[in-house]
Amino acid sequence: MLSAESAALVRATLPAVAGALDEITARFYATMFHDRPELLDGMFNRGNQASGAQRRALAGSIAGFAGALLENPDTRPDALLSRIAHKHAAVGVTDDQYTIVHKYLFGAIAEVLGDAVTPQVAAAWDEVYWLMAGALIGREALLYQDAGVRPGETWRPWTVVERRTETRDVVSFLLRPSDGERAPRARAGQYVSVRVRMPDGVHQLRQYSLSADPGDGLRRITVKRVPGDTDAPGGEVSNLLHDHVHEGDELTLSAPFGDVFLDDPVDATTPVVLVSAGIGCTPMTGILAHLAALRSIRPVLVLHADGSPADHALRAETRELVRQLPNARAVFWYESPGPEEPDARTGLMDLSHTELPHDATVFLCGPLPFMREVRGQLLGAGVPARHIRYEVFGPDQWLPDTTD
């Protein structure tokens, strides 16, 4: 709980801090990486740094946490904290790193805001930071414990047993533990981090959803090539996997993490709606495969949007999994339809003519503009916000109204 004195100061200064957060976080990362370059080796993704995505995610998390404390001073924003904790555990964050971040973040705040940061204001925001950090440290400790690993030591070698081309720019890798030991428990919908050594010797990380049923001891990730452009660099890890990793090669994977998953007893009957676009289909296919493995009787509605049937990764597999489930159906939207899917709808996803099952749990994944638009459609159709669970590839840019 934020003290009354600090709450008053945070409320008064939040507009100024929020308005300067982009500059603050830019200076924070630049200074920290200058002094601690080792943090870029296997901890922070260089692509997200170059594009500004990581900076915007940090700014959003700070402002979101502070705003939530002010709005509901007696409670913590658990949804926000859970998402961050899973991301941190997936890259091996440890307690001591919060002290490092505190040093450089508060140094950047003082530099950017200058005299506005009085000792009293600094103390109030310090309280906000350590409330957030303490909550995350506790959650991450539990996540490491649940995964059966020591904090930060989440990595294991896995061997590629199959590489399969899904579309012109998507490939799947099926993996098994290289050490012959049992695979860690995973839940349908979760993700793993993949850590690879780049040509310049620096290790880089990227999270990939598990795209198949995780219950058989193997793991599958499905990876889209990410070309660069003038606004953002290409995906270093994804492109390396496409170009250089084949059957028999070894990859380093984290334990599975992610707070968006299907916790499904065999006899569950609550309807499930799986909504995705593009490569966002990967966690949905994993959930669908898990339901099929359980021979689930739950009503399942699969909704997917893509450029064309040829661009739709795992399309045929999705159709087959839907066929195996007695109460499942699928609706696809394509901007450029093709004969492979004669019943598909044309254009962007529009739910106005789609009957949604009552009281369903909705899983949502895809590009951020798509998720914002479709989440709005779902809310407009009467789906409660608490029933919509979403996954974001890369740093979370915070969909609106996540605290509800």
C-alpha positions in Angstrom: 0.0 0.0 0.0 1.3 3.5 -0.9 1.5 5.8 2.0 -0.9 8.8 2.1 2.0 11.3 1.9 3.6 9.6 -1.0 0.3 9.1 -2.8 -0.3 12.9 -2.7 3.1 13.6 -4.2 2.9 10.9 -6.8 -0.6 12.2 -7.8 0.7 15.7 -8.2 3.8 14.8 -10.2 2.4 11.9 -12.3 1.5 14.1 -15.3 5.1 15.5 -15.4 6.7 12.1 -14.9 4.5 10.4 -17.4 5.1 13.1 -19.9 8.8 12.7 -19.6 8.9 8.9 -19.4 10.1 8.4 -22.9 13.1 10.7 -22.4 13.7 9.2 -18.9 13.7 5.6 -20.1 15.8 6.4 -23.2 18.5 8.0 -20.9 18.1 5.2 -18.4 18.9 2.4 -20.9 21.7 4.4 -22.6 23.5 5.0 -19.3 22.9 1.6 -17.9 24.2 -0.2 -21.0 27.2 2.1 -21.2 28.1 1.2 -17.7 26.9 -2.4 -17.7 27.3 -3.7 -21.3 27.1 -7.3 -20.1 23.3 -6.8 -19.6 23.0 -6.8 -23.4 24.6 -10.2 -23.6 21.7 -12.6 -23.0 19.3 -10.4 -21.1 18.0 -7.5 -23.2 16.9 -7.8 -26.8 18.9 -5.4 -29.0 16.1 -5.2 -31.6 13.6 -4.1 -28.9 16.1 -1.5 -27.8 16.7 -0.2 -31.3 13.0 0.1 -32.1 12.1 1.7 -28.8 9.7 -1.1 -27.9 11.5 -1.9 -24.7 11.6 1.7 -23.6 7.9 2.2 -24.3 7.1 -1.0 -22.4 9.0 0.2 -19.3 7.4 3.6 -19.4 4.0 2.0 -19.7 4.6 -0.3 -16.8 5.8 2.5 -14.5 2.9 4.8 -15.4 0.4 1.9 -15.2 1.5 0.7 -11.8 1.6 4.3 -10.3 -1.8 5.1 -11.8 -3.3 1.8 -10.4 -1.9 2.5 -6.9 -3.6 5.9 -6.9 -6.9 4.6 -8.2 -7.1 1.6 -5.9 -4.6 2.3 -3.0 -5.6 -0.8 -1.0 -4.9 -3.3 -3.9 -2.1 -4.1 -6.3 -2.6 -4.4 -10.1 -2.1 -8.1 -10.1 -2.8 -8.6 -13.9 0.0 -6.1 -14.7 2.4 -7.6 -12.2 1.8 -11.2 -13.3 2.5 -10.4 -16.9 5.8 -8.7 -16.1 6.9 -11.4 -13.6 6.4 -14.1 -16.2 8.4 -12.1 -18.8 11.2 -11.5 -16.2 11.4 -15.2 -15.2 11.6 -16.2 -18.9 14.8 -14.2 -19.3 16.3 -15.1 -16.0 15.9 -11.8 -14.0 17.3 -12.0 -10.5 16.7 -9.9 -7.3 20.0 -8.0 -7.5 19.2 -6.6 -10.9 16.3 -4.5 -9.4 19.0 -2.6 -7.4 20.9 -1.9 -10.7 17.7 -0.7 -12.4 16.8 1.5 -9.5 20.2 3.2 -9.6 20.1 4.1 -13.3 16.3 4.8 -13.5 16.3 7.3 -10.7 19.5 8.9 -12.0 17.7 9.4 -15.3 14.6 10.8 -13.6 16.8 13.4 -11.7 18.6 14.4 -14.9 15.5 14.8 -17.0 13.2 16.5 -14.4 16.0 18.5 -12.6 14.9 20.7 -9.7 11.3 19.3 -9.9 12.6 16.2 -8.2 12.8 17.4 -4.6 13.9 14.9 -1.9 10.3 14.4 -1.0 9.2 13.7 -4.6 12.2 11.3 -5.0 11.2 9.5 -1.9 7.6 9.1 -3.0 8.6 7.6 -6.4 11.2 5.5 -4.6 8.3 4.0 -2.6 6.4 3.3 -5.8 9.4 1.6 -7.4 10.1 -0.7 -4.4 6.5 -1.6 -4.0 6.5 -2.7 -7.6 9.9 -4.4 -7.4 9.1 -6.1 -4.1 5.9 -7.5 -5.6 7.7 -8.7 -8.7 10.6 -10.3 -6.7 8.1 -12.3 -4.7 6.1 -13.4 -7.7 9.3 -14.4 -9.7 10.6 -16.4 -6.8 7.4 -18.4 -6.8 7.6 -18.9 -10.6 11.1 -20.2 -10.4 10.1 -22.5 -7.6 7.1 -23.8 -9.6 9.4 -24.4 -12.6 11.9 -26.3 -10.4 14.8 -24.0 -11.2 17.0 -21.7 -9.2 16.4 -17.9 -9.9 18.0 -17.0 -13.1 19.1 -20.5 -13.9 16.2 -21.5 -16.2 18.2 -22.6 -19.2 18.5 -26.1 -20.7 19.8 -27.5 -24.0 17.2 -28.9 -26.5 17.8 -30.8 -29.7 15.9 -30.0 -32.9 14.3 -33.3 -34.0 12.3 -31.9 -36.8 12.2 -28.7 -38.9 9.1 -28.1 -41.0 8.3 -25.3 -43.4 4.8 -23.9 -42.7 4.6 -21.0 -45.1 7.1 -19.0 -47.2 8.2 -17.1 -44.0 7.3 -19.4 -41.1 9.0 -22.6 -39.9 8.3 -24.9 -37.0 11.0 -26.6 -34.8 10.2 -29.7 -32.8 12.6 -30.1 -29.8 13.4 -32.6 -27.1 15.7 -32.2 -24.0 19.3 -32.9 -25.0 20.1 -34.3 -21.6 17.5 -37.0 -21.8 15.8 -35.8 -18.7 12.1 -35.1 -18.4 10.8 -31.9 -19.9 9.5 -29.3 -17.4 5.8 -28.9 -17.0 4.2 -26.6 -19.5 0.7 -25.3 -19.9 -1.0 -24.8 -23.2 -0.6 -21.2 -24.3 2.7 -20.5 -22.5 5.9 -19.5 -24.2 9.7 -20.2 -23.8 12.7 -18.0 -24.3 15.2 -19.1 -26.9 18.8 -17.9 -26.3 21.2 -17.9 -29.3 24.7 -16.7 -29.9 24.8 -14.1 -32.6 27.7 -13.9 -35.2 29.3 -11.0 -33.1 29.4 -13.3 -30.1 26.6 -11.6 -28.1 23.7 -13.8 -26.9 20.2 -12.6 -27.7 16.8 -13.8 -26.5 13.4 -14.1 -28.0 10.1 -15.5 -26.7 8.1 -18.0 -28.7 4.8 -19.5 -27.9 4.5 -23.3 -27.7 2.5 -24.1 -30.8 1.6 -27.8 -30.1 0.2 -29.7 -27.1 2.9 -29.5 -24.4 1.9 -32.6 -22.7 4.0 -35.2 -24.5 7.5 -34.1 -23.4 8.4 -32.5 -26.7 8.2 -28.8 -27.4 7.4 -27.1 -30.7 7.9 -23.4 -31.5 6.7 -21.8 -34.8 8.9 -18.9 -35.9 8.1 -16.2 -38.4 11.0 -14.4 -40.3 11.1 -10.7 -39.3 12.6 -8.6 -42.0 13.9 -5.2 -41.1 12.8 -1.8 -42.5 13.5 1.9 -42.1 11.5 2.0 -38.8 12.8 -1.2 -37.1 15.6 -3.7 -37.4 15.0 -7.3 -38.5 14.4 -10.0 -35.9 17.9 -11.2 -35.1 16.9 -14.4 -33.3 14.0 -15.3 -35.6 16.1 -14.8 -38.8 19.1 -16.7 -37.3 16.7 -19.7 -36.6 15.4 -19.5 -40.2 18.8 -19.3 -41.8 21.0 -21.6 -39.6 19.1 -24.0 -37.4 18.2 -27.5 -38.7 17.5 -31.0 -37.6 20.1 -32.2 -35.1 21.2 -28.7 -34.0 20.9 -27.7 -30.4 19.1 -24.7 -29.0 19.0 -23.2 -25.5 15.5 -22.8 -24.1 14.1 -21.5 -20.8 11.5 -23.2 -18.8 7.9 -22.4 -19.9 6.4 -19.2 -18.6 3.4 -17.0 -19.3 0.2 -16.2 -17.4 -2.1 -16.7 -20.4 -2.8 -20.4 -20.6 -5.6 -22.9 -20.5 -5.9 -24.5 -17.1 -8.3 -27.2 -18.3 -9.6 -30.1 -16.2 -10.8 -32.9 -18.5 -14.5 -32.4 -17.5 -14.5 -28.6 -18.0 -17.4 -27.3 -20.0 -16.8 -23.5 -20.1 -16.7 -22.3 -23.8 -13.4 -21.2 -25.2 -12.9 -18.6 -28.0 -9.4 -18.5 -29.6 -8.9 -15.2 -31.5 -5.7 -14.5 -33.5 -4.1 -12.8 -36.5 -0.9 -13.7 -38.3 1.7 -15.5 -36.2 -0.6 -14.9 -33.2 -2.1 -18.3 -34.1 0.7 -20.1 -32.4 -0.5 -20.2 -28.8 -4.0 -20.8 -30.1 -2.9 -23.9 -32.0 -1.2 -25.1 -28.8 -4.4 -24.6 -26.8 -6.4 -26.3 -29.5 -4.1 -29.3 -29.6 -4.3 -29.6 -25.9 -8.1 -29.6 -26.0 -8.0 -32.3 -28.7 -5.5 -34.4 -26.7 -8.0 -34.2 -23.7 -10.9 -35.1 -26.0 -12.6 -32.0 -24.6 -16.3 -31.6 -25.0 -16.1 -27.8 -24.4 -17.6 -25.5 -27.0 -14.6 -24.0 -28.9 -14.7 -21.2 -31.5 -11.6 -20.5 -33.5 -11.4 -17.0 -35.1 -8.3 -16.1 -37.2 -7.4 -13.3 -39.6 -4.5 -13.3 -42.1 -3.4 -12.0 -45.4 -4.3 -15.1 -47.4 -4.7 -18.9 -46.9 -1.1 -19.3 -48.1 0.1 -16.9 -45.4 -1.9 -18.7 -42.6 0.6 -20.7 -40.7 -0.7 -24.0 -39.2 -4.0 -23.6 -41.2 -4.4 -27.3 -42.2 -3.5 -28.4 -38.7 -6.0 -26.0 -37.2 -8.7 -27.4 -39.4 -7.8 -31.0 -38.4 -7.8 -30.2 -34.7 -11.2 -28.5 -35.0 -12.5 -31.6 -36.8 -11.3 -33.8 -33.9 -13.3 -31.8 -31.3 -17.1 -32.5 -31.2 -18.1 -29.0 -30.3 -15.6 -26.8 -32.2 -15.9 -24.6 -35.3 -13.6 -22.1 -37.0 -14.1 -18.9 -38.9 -11.3 -17.4 -41.0 -10.9 -13.9 -42.5 -8.4 -13.2 -45.4 -7.6 -10.0 -47.1 -6.9 -12.0 -50.2 -9.1 -15.1 -50.2 -8.1 -18.3 -52.0 -9.7 -21.5 -53.2 -8.2 -23.4 -50.2 -10.8 -21.8 -47.9 -13.9 -21.2 -49.9 -16.0 -20.4 -46.8 -13.6 -17.8 -45.5 -14.7 -14.2 -45.0 -13.1 -11.4 -46.9 -11.2 -8.5 -45.3 -10.3 -7.7 -41.7 -11.9 -9.5 -38.8 -15.4 -8.3 -38.1 -17.3 -9.9 -35.3 -20.6 -8.2 -35.9 -22.0 -11.3 -37.7 -20.3 -13.9 -35.5 -22.3 -15.5 -32.6 -20.1 -15.7 -29.6 -20.8 -18.4 -27.0 -22.2 -17.1 -23.7 -19.8 -16.8 -20.7 -16.7 -17.9 -22.8 -13.1 -17.4 -21.9 -11.5 -15.6 -24.8 -7.8 -15.9 -25.7 -6.4 -13.1 -27.9 -3.1 -12.8 -29.7 -1.8 -10.9 -32.7 -0.4 -7.5 -33.7 -1.2 -4.8 -31.2 -3.5 -2.8 -33.5 -5.4 -5.9 -34.2 -5.8 -6.8 -30.5 -6.9 -3.3 -29.6 -9.6 -3.3 -32.4 -10.9 -6.8 -31.7 -10.8 -6.3 -27.9 -13.1 -3.3 -28.5 -15.4 -5.5 -30.6 -15.5 -8.1 -27.9 -16.4 -5.6 -25.2 -19.0 -4.1 -27.5 -20.5 -7.6 -28.0 -20.9 -7.9 -24.2 -17.9 -10.0 -23.4 -16.7 -8.9 -19.9 -13.1 -7.6 -19.9 -12.1 -10.1 -17.2 -12.9 -12.9 -19.6 -10.5 -11.6 -22.3 -6.9 -12.9 -21.9 -4.3 -11.7 -24.3 -0.7 -12.5 -25.1 1.8 -10.0 -26.6 4.9 -10.9 -28.6 7.9 -8.8 -27.4 7.7 -6.1 -24.8 4.1 -5.4 -23.7 2.8 -2.0 -24.8 -0.2 -2.2 -22.5 -3.6 -2.5 -24.0 -6.0 0.0 -22.5 -8.1 -1.0 -19.5 -5.9 -4.0 -18.6 -6.5 -3.5 -14.9 -10.2 -4.4 -15.2 
